[in-house]
């Protein structure tokens, strides 16, 4: 009776709602700026309970493993021998339209939460400013003579030619990082502080992204792929209080971020989506939940066909004998694949149908457009 009801436009008679701490996402949903994609997860092809029990080719490797399923989500490589498991689909999307992007001051890929599979490419690497702050070069870029001399000397070292390939690569990457940091510092100096975004770990990451979006003109950016993250959802133990705080934190950060984008007239130019390694078990282990499979996700922005639920919703009544999606304890077999989720956004991002098939090879096994993005 505490669940926040959602005023959904779906004509299926289903009543859905959110955790009582997610008032921000409730407001976004009812305003048409948020959509829900249900029971999505890693799949090679549509799968049945029999496929799962027999370990057919449609079933990804190493289900219920955090590291493996994070990699699978972010690369769309669901088997250990997949050819594209070394790159992420975020990076592959960016590389597919790199020529149309034109020359830019910084990388198309920006991570506010360190190294990740999602933004690992063959020709592009993510630039990684610190979350919640402007990237700075720690050697010293002050105005005193010794600081200027030290900075100039170090840049000369990095600009030198090296016969050793590792030394040359290290110098190039370091030099490029300093150049990008200086460029970003100058570009975001006059941007807003975006007071609608909360001062939390996730909020600070989104605040930096909002600043970079506002500075996209001076930076020469037409398209960018950002990555941020928050954790703590692996609730095998006491869950009620922690889960409430986590979901409330995500909700307030997303609402504040969308409000910030709307304030600079970029609310329809940015699409924010959630991703995870897997959902949790539907039943409790006595105190918390354990590793699951298919889960529910949120897509936010002015370009989203919001106030709707997309995908199949599993029957939560796990007492029903023969539930066709329950592999045990409510570990639902996904009815929507990660590649469908990704392909729908890739189309909006500007990729052609052939480029989408190259970026997401298993999409040939599914409907490539779930419909939650506006044309």
C-alpha positions as a Markdown table, in Angstrom:
| # | Residue | x | y | z |
|---|---|---|---|---|
| 1 | Unk | 0.0 | 0.0 | 0.0 |
| 2 | Unk | 3.1 | 2.3 | 0.0 |
| 3 | Unk | 3.9 | 1.7 | -3.7 |
| 4 | Unk | 3.8 | 4.8 | -5.9 |
| 5 | Unk | 1.2 | 4.2 | -8.6 |
| 6 | Unk | 2.1 | 5.1 | -12.2 |
| 7 | Unk | -0.4 | 6.7 | -14.5 |
| 8 | Unk | 0.5 | 4.4 | -17.4 |
| 9 | Unk | -0.7 | 4.9 | -21.0 |
| 10 | Unk | -0.5 | 1.1 | -21.7 |
| 11 | Unk | -3.8 | -0.4 | -22.6 |
| 12 | Unk | -3.3 | -3.7 | -20.9 |
| 13 | Unk | -5.1 | -3.3 | -17.6 |
| 14 | Unk | -1.8 | -3.8 | -15.7 |
| 15 | Unk | -1.3 | -1.7 | -12.6 |
| 16 | Unk | 2.3 | -0.9 | -12.0 |
| 17 | Unk | 4.2 | 1.2 | -9.5 |
| 18 | Unk | 7.5 | 2.2 | -8.0 |
| 19 | Unk | 9.2 | 2.0 | -4.6 |
| 20 | Unk | 7.9 | 4.8 | -2.3 |
| 21 | Unk | 11.3 | 6.5 | -2.3 |
| 22 | Unk | 11.2 | 7.0 | -6.1 |
| 23 | Unk | 9.0 | 10.1 | -6.2 |
| 24 | Unk | 11.3 | 11.7 | -8.8 |
| 25 | Unk | 11.0 | 8.8 | -11.2 |
| 26 | Unk | 7.2 | 8.7 | -10.6 |
| 27 | Unk | 7.0 | 12.4 | -11.6 |
| 28 | Unk | 9.1 | 11.8 | -14.7 |
| 29 | Unk | 7.0 | 8.8 | -15.8 |
| 30 | Unk | 3.7 | 10.6 | -15.3 |
| 31 | Unk | 5.1 | 13.6 | -17.3 |
| 32 | Unk | 6.0 | 11.4 | -20.2 |
| 33 | Unk | 9.8 | 11.6 | -19.8 |
| 34 | Unk | 10.4 | 8.1 | -18.5 |
| 35 | Unk | 9.6 | 4.7 | -19.9 |
| 36 | Unk | 10.1 | 1.2 | -18.3 |
| 37 | Unk | 11.6 | -1.7 | -20.2 |
| 38 | Unk | 10.7 | -4.9 | -18.4 |
| 39 | Unk | 12.4 | -8.3 | -18.0 |
| 40 | Unk | 15.4 | -7.4 | -20.1 |
| 41 | Unk | 18.6 | -9.4 | -19.9 |
| 42 | Unk | 21.4 | -11.2 | -21.7 |
| 43 | Unk | 20.2 | -13.5 | -24.4 |
| 44 | Unk | 21.7 | -14.9 | -27.6 |
| 45 | Unk | 18.3 | -15.7 | -29.0 |
| 46 | Unk | 14.7 | -16.0 | -27.6 |
| 47 | Unk | 14.8 | -18.7 | -25.0 |
| 48 | Unk | 12.5 | -21.1 | -23.2 |
| 49 | Unk | 12.7 | -22.9 | -19.9 |
| 50 | Unk | 13.6 | -26.1 | -21.8 |
| 51 | Unk | 16.5 | -24.2 | -23.5 |
| 52 | Unk | 17.7 | -23.1 | -20.1 |
| 53 | Unk | 17.6 | -26.6 | -18.7 |
| 54 | Unk | 19.3 | -28.1 | -21.7 |
| 55 | Unk | 21.9 | -25.3 | -21.9 |
| 56 | Unk | 21.1 | -24.5 | -25.5 |
| 57 | Unk | 23.0 | -22.0 | -27.7 |
| 58 | Unk | 20.5 | -19.3 | -26.8 |
| 59 | Unk | 21.6 | -19.3 | -23.2 |
| 60 | Unk | 24.6 | -17.0 | -22.3 |
| 61 | Unk | 27.7 | -18.3 | -20.5 |
| 62 | Unk | 28.2 | -17.9 | -16.8 |
| 63 | Unk | 24.8 | -16.7 | -15.7 |
| 64 | Unk | 24.5 | -15.2 | -12.2 |
| 65 | Unk | 28.2 | -14.2 | -12.1 |
| 66 | Unk | 28.7 | -10.5 | -11.5 |
| 67 | Unk | 31.9 | -10.0 | -13.6 |
| 68 | Unk | 30.8 | -12.1 | -16.5 |
| 69 | Unk | 27.3 | -10.6 | -16.7 |
| 70 | Unk | 28.6 | -7.1 | -16.4 |
| 71 | Unk | 30.8 | -7.8 | -19.4 |
| 72 | Unk | 28.0 | -9.4 | -21.3 |
| 73 | Unk | 25.7 | -6.5 | -20.7 |
| 74 | Unk | 28.2 | -3.9 | -21.7 |
| 75 | Unk | 29.7 | -5.8 | -24.7 |
| 76 | Unk | 26.7 | -7.8 | -25.9 |
| 77 | Unk | 29.1 | -10.8 | -26.1 |
| 78 | Unk | 27.2 | -13.5 | -24.4 |
| 79 | Unk | 29.6 | -16.4 | -25.0 |
| 80 | Unk | 33.2 | -16.7 | -24.2 |
| 81 | Unk | 34.2 | -17.2 | -27.8 |
| 82 | Unk | 32.2 | -14.2 | -29.2 |
| 83 | Unk | 34.4 | -12.2 | -31.6 |
| 84 | Unk | 33.3 | -8.8 | -30.3 |
| 85 | Unk | 33.8 | -9.5 | -26.5 |
| 86 | Unk | 36.9 | -7.2 | -26.4 |
| 87 | Unk | 34.9 | -4.1 | -27.2 |
| 88 | Unk | 31.8 | -2.5 | -25.7 |
| 89 | Unk | 28.6 | -1.6 | -27.7 |
| 90 | Unk | 28.8 | 2.0 | -26.5 |
| 91 | Unk | 32.3 | 2.3 | -28.1 |
| 92 | Unk | 31.2 | 0.4 | -31.2 |
| 93 | Unk | 28.2 | 2.8 | -31.6 |
| 94 | Unk | 30.5 | 5.8 | -31.4 |
| 95 | Unk | 33.1 | 4.3 | -33.8 |
| 96 | Unk | 30.3 | 3.5 | -36.3 |
| 97 | Unk | 29.4 | 7.2 | -36.7 |
| 98 | Unk | 32.9 | 8.7 | -36.0 |
| 99 | Unk | 33.2 | 10.0 | -39.6 |
| 100 | Unk | 29.9 | 11.8 | -39.4 |
| 101 | Unk | 30.9 | 13.3 | -36.1 |
| 102 | Unk | 33.8 | 15.2 | -37.5 |
| 103 | Unk | 36.8 | 16.5 | -35.7 |
| 104 | Unk | 36.3 | 17.0 | -31.9 |
| 105 | Unk | 38.3 | 18.5 | -29.1 |
| 106 | Unk | 37.9 | 15.5 | -26.8 |
| 107 | Unk | 37.0 | 11.8 | -27.1 |
| 108 | Unk | 33.4 | 10.9 | -28.0 |
| 109 | Unk | 33.5 | 8.6 | -25.0 |
| 110 | Unk | 33.6 | 10.1 | -21.5 |
| 111 | Unk | 33.5 | 7.9 | -18.3 |
| 112 | Unk | 32.8 | 9.4 | -14.9 |
| 113 | Unk | 33.3 | 6.1 | -13.2 |
| 114 | Unk | 36.7 | 4.7 | -14.4 |
| 115 | Unk | 37.4 | 1.9 | -16.8 |
| 116 | Unk | 34.4 | -0.1 | -18.1 |
| 117 | Unk | 33.7 | -2.6 | -20.8 |
| 118 | Unk | 30.9 | -0.4 | -22.4 |
| 119 | Unk | 33.3 | 2.2 | -23.7 |
| 120 | Unk | 36.3 | 0.0 | -24.7 |
| 121 | Unk | 36.8 | 0.4 | -28.5 |
| 122 | Unk | 39.2 | -0.5 | -31.2 |
| 123 | Unk | 40.0 | 3.1 | -32.3 |
| 124 | Unk | 38.4 | 5.1 | -29.4 |
| 125 | Unk | 39.2 | 5.2 | -25.7 |
| 126 | Unk | 37.2 | 7.0 | -23.1 |
| 127 | Unk | 38.4 | 10.2 | -21.4 |
| 128 | Unk | 38.0 | 9.9 | -17.7 |
| 129 | Unk | 37.5 | 13.1 | -15.7 |
| 130 | Unk | 37.0 | 12.6 | -12.0 |
| 131 | Unk | 33.4 | 12.3 | -10.9 |
| 132 | Unk | 32.0 | 15.5 | -9.5 |
| 133 | Unk | 35.0 | 17.6 | -10.5 |
| 134 | Unk | 36.9 | 19.2 | -13.3 |
| 135 | Unk | 39.8 | 17.0 | -14.5 |
| 136 | Unk | 43.1 | 18.6 | -13.5 |
| 137 | Unk | 46.8 | 17.9 | -14.2 |
| 138 | Unk | 48.5 | 17.4 | -10.8 |
| 139 | Unk | 52.0 | 18.3 | -11.8 |
| 140 | Unk | 51.2 | 22.0 | -11.5 |
| 141 | Unk | 49.9 | 24.6 | -14.0 |
| 142 | Unk | 50.4 | 27.6 | -11.8 |
| 143 | Unk | 51.7 | 31.0 | -12.8 |
| 144 | Unk | 55.0 | 30.9 | -10.9 |
| 145 | Unk | 58.1 | 30.6 | -13.0 |
| 146 | Unk | 59.2 | 27.2 | -11.6 |
| 147 | Unk | 55.6 | 25.8 | -12.1 |
| 148 | Unk | 55.5 | 27.0 | -15.7 |
| 149 | Unk | 59.0 | 25.6 | -16.4 |
| 150 | Unk | 58.2 | 22.3 | -14.8 |
| 151 | Unk | 54.9 | 22.0 | -16.8 |
| 152 | Unk | 56.7 | 23.0 | -20.1 |
| 153 | Unk | 59.5 | 20.5 | -19.5 |
| 154 | Unk | 57.1 | 17.7 | -18.8 |
| 155 | Unk | 55.1 | 18.4 | -21.9 |
| 156 | Unk | 58.4 | 18.4 | -23.9 |
| 157 | Unk | 59.2 | 15.0 | -22.6 |
| 158 | Unk | 55.7 | 13.7 | -23.6 |
| 159 | Unk | 56.1 | 15.3 | -27.1 |
| 160 | Unk | 59.4 | 13.6 | -27.8 |
| 161 | Unk | 59.8 | 10.7 | -30.2 |
| 162 | Unk | 60.5 | 7.3 | -28.7 |
| 163 | Unk | 61.6 | 4.1 | -30.4 |
| 164 | Unk | 60.2 | 1.9 | -27.6 |
| 165 | Unk | 56.6 | 1.3 | -28.5 |
| 166 | Unk | 55.4 | 1.2 | -24.9 |
| 167 | Unk | 57.2 | 4.5 | -24.1 |
| 168 | Unk | 55.7 | 6.1 | -27.2 |
| 169 | Unk | 52.2 | 4.9 | -26.4 |
| 170 | Unk | 52.5 | 6.1 | -22.8 |
| 171 | Unk | 53.7 | 9.5 | -23.8 |
| 172 | Unk | 50.9 | 9.9 | -26.4 |
| 173 | Unk | 48.1 | 8.8 | -24.0 |
| 174 | Unk | 49.5 | 11.0 | -21.2 |
| 175 | Unk | 49.8 | 14.0 | -23.6 |
| 176 | Unk | 46.3 | 13.6 | -25.0 |
| 177 | Unk | 44.9 | 13.4 | -21.5 |
| 178 | Unk | 46.5 | 16.6 | -20.5 |
| 179 | Unk | 45.3 | 18.4 | -23.6 |
| 180 | Unk | 41.7 | 17.1 | -23.1 |
| 181 | Unk | 41.8 | 18.1 | -19.5 |
| 182 | Unk | 42.9 | 21.6 | -20.3 |
| 183 | Unk | 40.3 | 21.8 | -23.1 |
| 184 | Unk | 37.5 | 20.7 | -20.7 |
| 185 | Unk | 38.6 | 23.0 | -18.0 |
| 186 | Unk | 38.3 | 26.0 | -20.3 |
| 187 | Unk | 35.0 | 24.9 | -21.8 |
| 188 | Unk | 33.1 | 24.2 | -18.6 |
| 189 | Unk | 34.4 | 27.2 | -16.6 |
| 190 | Unk | 31.3 | 29.2 | -17.2 |
| 191 | Unk | 28.7 | 26.4 | -17.0 |
| 192 | Unk | 25.9 | 26.2 | -14.5 |
| 193 | Unk | 26.3 | 24.4 | -11.2 |
| 194 | Unk | 22.9 | 22.7 | -11.7 |
| 195 | Unk | 21.4 | 23.0 | -8.2 |
| 196 | Unk | 18.6 | 20.5 | -9.1 |
| 197 | Unk | 21.2 | 17.6 | -9.0 |
| 198 | Unk | 21.8 | 16.2 | -5.5 |
| 199 | Unk | 25.2 | 16.3 | -3.9 |
| 200 | Unk | 25.7 | 12.5 | -4.0 |
| 201 | Unk | 28.2 | 10.2 | -5.6 |
| 202 | Unk | 25.9 | 9.5 | -8.6 |
| 203 | Unk | 24.7 | 13.1 | -8.6 |
| 204 | Unk | 28.2 | 14.5 | -8.8 |
| 205 | Unk | 28.9 | 12.3 | -11.8 |
| 206 | Unk | 25.7 | 13.5 | -13.5 |
| 207 | Unk | 26.5 | 17.1 | -12.7 |
| 208 | Unk | 29.8 | 16.8 | -14.6 |
| 209 | Unk | 28.0 | 15.2 | -17.5 |
| 210 | Unk | 25.4 | 18.1 | -17.5 |
| 211 | Unk | 28.3 | 20.6 | -17.6 |
| 212 | Unk | 29.9 | 18.8 | -20.5 |
| 213 | Unk | 26.6 | 18.7 | -22.4 |
| 214 | Unk | 26.2 | 22.4 | -21.8 |
| 215 | Unk | 29.7 | 22.9 | -23.2 |
| 216 | Unk | 29.2 | 20.7 | -26.2 |
| 217 | Unk | 29.3 | 23.7 | -28.5 |
| 218 | Unk | 32.7 | 25.0 | -27.5 |
| 219 | Unk | 34.0 | 21.4 | -27.4 |
| 220 | Unk | 32.7 | 20.7 | -30.9 |
| 221 | Unk | 30.7 | 17.7 | -29.8 |
| 222 | Unk | 27.6 | 16.5 | -31.7 |
| 223 | Unk | 27.3 | 13.1 | -30.1 |
| 224 | Unk | 28.8 | 11.7 | -27.0 |
| 225 | Unk | 28.5 | 8.5 | -25.0 |
| 226 | Unk | 28.8 | 9.0 | -21.2 |
| 227 | Unk | 29.2 | 6.4 | -18.5 |
| 228 | Unk | 28.4 | 6.7 | -14.8 |
| 229 | Unk | 27.7 | 4.2 | -12.1 |
| 230 | Unk | 26.6 | 3.5 | -8.6 |
| 231 | Unk | 26.6 | 0.3 | -6.5 |
| 232 | Unk | 25.5 | -1.4 | -3.4 |
| 233 | Unk | 22.5 | -3.3 | -4.8 |
| 234 | Unk | 24.0 | -6.8 | -4.1 |
| 235 | Unk | 21.7 | -7.2 | -1.2 |
| 236 | Unk | 22.2 | -10.7 | 0.1 |
| 237 | Unk | 21.8 | -9.4 | 3.6 |
| 238 | Unk | 19.4 | -7.0 | 5.3 |
| 239 | Unk | 17.7 | -5.2 | 2.5 |
| 240 | Unk | 14.8 | -2.9 | 3.5 |
| 241 | Unk | 16.6 | 0.2 | 4.7 |
| 242 | Unk | 19.5 | -0.1 | 2.3 |
| 243 | Unk | 17.3 | -0.8 | -0.7 |
| 244 | Unk | 15.1 | 2.2 | 0.1 |
| 245 | Unk | 18.2 | 4.6 | 0.2 |
| 246 | Unk | 19.7 | 3.2 | -3.0 |
| 247 | Unk | 16.5 | 3.5 | -5.0 |
| 248 | Unk | 15.8 | 6.9 | -3.6 |
| 249 | Unk | 19.3 | 8.0 | -4.5 |
| 250 | Unk | 18.9 | 6.8 | -8.1 |
| 251 | Unk | 15.5 | 8.5 | -8.4 |
| 252 | Unk | 16.6 | 11.9 | -7.1 |
| 253 | Unk | 19.7 | 11.9 | -9.2 |
| 254 | Unk | 17.8 | 11.1 | -12.4 |
| 255 | Unk | 15.1 | 13.6 | -11.7 |
| 256 | Unk | 17.7 | 16.3 | -10.9 |
| 257 | Unk | 19.7 | 15.5 | -14.0 |
| 258 | Unk | 16.7 | 15.7 | -16.3 |
| 259 | Unk | 15.6 | 19.0 | -14.8 |
| 260 | Unk | 19.1 | 20.3 | -15.3 |
| 261 | Unk | 19.1 | 19.3 | -19.0 |
| 262 | Unk | 15.6 | 20.9 | -19.4 |
| 263 | Unk | 17.0 | 24.1 | -17.9 |
| 264 | Unk | 19.5 | 24.4 | -20.8 |
| 265 | Unk | 17.1 | 23.2 | -23.5 |
| 266 | Unk | 18.9 | 19.9 | -23.9 |
| 267 | Unk | 16.3 | 17.7 | -22.4 |
| 268 | Unk | 15.4 | 16.1 | -25.7 |
| 269 | Unk | 19.0 | 15.8 | -26.8 |
| 270 | Unk | 20.1 | 13.4 | -24.1 |
| 271 | Unk | 18.8 | 9.9 | -23.4 |
| 272 | Unk | 19.6 | 8.3 | -20.1 |
| 273 | Unk | 19.2 | 4.6 | -19.5 |
| 274 | Unk | 19.9 | 2.1 | -16.7 |
| 275 | Unk | 21.9 | -1.1 | -17.0 |
| 276 | Unk | 23.0 | -3.7 | -14.5 |
| 277 | Unk | 24.6 | -7.2 | -14.5 |
| 278 | Unk | 21.3 | -8.9 | -13.5 |
| 279 | Unk | 18.1 | -8.6 | -11.5 |
| 280 | Unk | 17.6 | -10.2 | -8.1 |
| 281 | Unk | 15.7 | -13.3 | -7.1 |
| 282 | Unk | 11.9 | -12.7 | -6.7 |
| 283 | Unk | 11.8 | -14.4 | -3.3 |
| 284 | Unk | 14.0 | -13.7 | -0.3 |
| 285 | Unk | 16.8 | -15.7 | 1.1 |
| 286 | Unk | 15.5 | -14.8 | 4.6 |
| 287 | Unk | 17.1 | -11.3 | 4.8 |
| 288 | Unk | 17.8 | -10.1 | 1.2 |
| 289 | Unk | 17.9 | -11.4 | -2.3 |
| 290 | Unk | 20.4 | -13.3 | -4.5 |
| 291 | Unk | 21.5 | -13.2 | -8.1 |
| 292 | Unk | 18.8 | -13.2 | -10.8 |
| 293 | Unk | 18.6 | -12.8 | -14.5 |
| 294 | Unk | 16.0 | -10.7 | -16.4 |
| 295 | Unk | 15.2 | -7.3 | -14.8 |
| 296 | Unk | 13.5 | -4.0 | -15.3 |
| 297 | Unk | 15.1 | -0.8 | -16.5 |
| 298 | Unk | 14.4 | 2.9 | -17.0 |
| 299 | Unk | 14.9 | 5.1 | -20.1 |
| 300 | Unk | 14.6 | 8.8 | -19.6 |
| 301 | Unk | 14.6 | 11.9 | -21.7 |
| 302 | Unk | 12.5 | 14.2 | -23.9 |
| 303 | Unk | 13.1 | 11.9 | -26.9 |
| 304 | Unk | 11.6 | 8.9 | -25.1 |
| 305 | Unk | 8.0 | 7.7 | -25.8 |
| 306 | Unk | 7.4 | 7.8 | -22.1 |
| 307 | Unk | 4.6 | 6.9 | -19.7 |
| 308 | Unk | 4.6 | 3.4 | -21.1 |
| 309 | Unk | 5.9 | -0.1 | -20.2 |
| 310 | Unk | 7.8 | -1.9 | -23.0 |
| 311 | Unk | 8.5 | -5.7 | -23.1 |
| 312 | Unk | 6.9 | -8.6 | -21.4 |
| 313 | Unk | 6.2 | -8.6 | -17.7 |
| 314 | Unk | 6.7 | -12.0 | -15.9 |
| 315 | Unk | 3.9 | -13.4 | -13.9 |
| 316 | Unk | 5.1 | -12.7 | -10.3 |
| 317 | Unk | 3.0 | -15.6 | -8.9 |
| 318 | Unk | 5.9 | -18.1 | -8.4 |
| 319 | Unk | 3.5 | -20.5 | -6.7 |
| 320 | Unk | 1.9 | -21.3 | -10.1 |
| 321 | Unk | 3.2 | -24.6 | -11.3 |
| 322 | Unk | 4.9 | -24.5 | -14.6 |
| 323 | Unk | 5.6 | -20.8 | -14.9 |
| 324 | Unk | 7.3 | -20.7 | -18.3 |
| 325 | Unk | 9.8 | -18.0 | -17.3 |
| 326 | Unk | 10.9 | -19.1 | -13.9 |
| 327 | Unk | 14.2 | -20.9 | -13.7 |
| 328 | Unk | 13.8 | -21.1 | -10.0 |
| 329 | Unk | 13.2 | -18.6 | -7.2 |
| 330 | Unk | 11.9 | -16.0 | -9.7 |
| 331 | Unk | 15.1 | -15.9 | -11.8 |
| 332 | Unk | 13.1 | -14.8 | -14.8 |
| 333 | Unk | 14.2 | -15.8 | -18.3 |
| 334 | Unk | 14.4 | -12.4 | -20.1 |
| 335 | Unk | 11.8 | -11.7 | -22.7 |
| 336 | Unk | 13.7 | -8.7 | -24.0 |
| 337 | Unk | 17.4 | -8.9 | -24.9 |
| 338 | Unk | 20.1 | -6.4 | -24.1 |
| 339 | Unk | 20.6 | -6.1 | -27.9 |
| 340 | Unk | 17.0 | -5.0 | -28.5 |
| 341 | Unk | 17.4 | -2.4 | -25.7 |
| 342 | Unk | 20.6 | -1.2 | -27.2 |
| 343 | Unk | 19.5 | -1.3 | -30.8 |
| 344 | Unk | 16.4 | 0.9 | -30.1 |
| 345 | Unk | 18.7 | 3.6 | -28.7 |
| 346 | Unk | 21.3 | 3.1 | -31.4 |
| 347 | Unk | 18.7 | 3.9 | -34.1 |
| 348 | Unk | 17.9 | 7.2 | -32.3 |
| 349 | Unk | 21.7 | 7.9 | -31.9 |
| 350 | Unk | 22.0 | 7.9 | -35.7 |
| 351 | Unk | 23.1 | 4.4 | -36.7 |
| 352 | Unk | 21.8 | 2.8 | -39.9 |
| 353 | Unk | 20.2 | -0.6 | -39.8 |
| 354 | Unk | 23.4 | -2.2 | -41.3 |
| 355 | Unk | 25.5 | -0.4 | -38.7 |
| 356 | Unk | 23.3 | -1.7 | -35.9 |
| 357 | Unk | 23.7 | -5.2 | -37.1 |
| 358 | Unk | 27.5 | -4.8 | -37.1 |
| 359 | Unk | 27.5 | -3.2 | -33.6 |
| 360 | Unk | 25.0 | -5.8 | -32.2 |
| 361 | Unk | 25.5 | -9.1 | -34.1 |
| 362 | Unk | 22.8 | -11.1 | -32.3 |
| 363 | Unk | 20.1 | -8.5 | -33.1 |
| 364 | Unk | 19.2 | -10.6 | -36.2 |
| 365 | Unk | 17.5 | -13.0 | -33.8 |
| 366 | Unk | 15.2 | -10.3 | -32.4 |
| 367 | Unk | 12.9 | -7.4 | -33.2 |
| 368 | Unk | 15.4 | -4.5 | -33.5 |
| 369 | Unk | 13.1 | -1.7 | -32.3 |
| 370 | Unk | 11.2 | -1.8 | -29.1 |
| 371 | Unk | 9.5 | 1.5 | -29.8 |
| 372 | Unk | 10.5 | 3.5 | -26.7 |
| 373 | Unk | 12.4 | 6.2 | -28.7 |
| 374 | Unk | 10.8 | 8.8 | -30.9 |
| 375 | Unk | 11.7 | 8.7 | -34.6 |
